[in-house]
Amino acid sequence: MLKEKDLTPERSDVFVKVAKGEKLTLLDLRGRIKDSAEEYGIALTFGEDQIQAGGAFSKTVQDCLTMFHPEHPDDYFRNAITVRNQGVMYYVSVYYYGRSKQMKNAAAAVSAKEDLSSAVFGGGGGWAVAGAAIGGLKSLGGNKQKLQAEQDYYHALARVFDDALGGESYTV
């Protein structure tokens, strides 16, 4: 079970239009996303889970579709997708969760470089120490090709969502 507090919204309340008399289920969404991903050659593995929100006295549980890259199940972010309806209107939300080793390394490198730059150029330590530290920071950033491949995957996935959902974002 996923906890709502561990999810980060990627797309909130995308209005998805369906034909009159039809419904939009998580299974329908899976089919739409799978078809779009196959069109772009994007690898995905699907699953089902639930999202728990609230505390002990006001707990709610919502079914969700989960998905992740099959070759990177533990080192790329995962997605959770929910659907809700109001009458004949359907709203889809996409969240991401988990961890990304490459993105974490890249963020750590940027932060460390900014801290070092501030210390050196803001009146701090010596140039020799700065040069050695900057050289060491290059390894913090991780593998640039792996990072770029992961970012490309997320951009492609955004396109898959655009095509599969075909809706418009609406945030209350």
Secondary structure, DSSP 8 states (H G I E B T S, - for coil): -EEGGG-EEEEEEEEE---TT----HHHHHHHHHHHHHHHT---EEEEEEEEES-SSS-EEEEEEEEE-TT-TTTS-EEEEEEEEETTEEEEEEEEES--HHHHHHHHHHHHHHHHHHHHHTT-S-HHHHHHHHHHHGGGG--HHHHHHHHHHHHHHHHHHHHHH--EE---
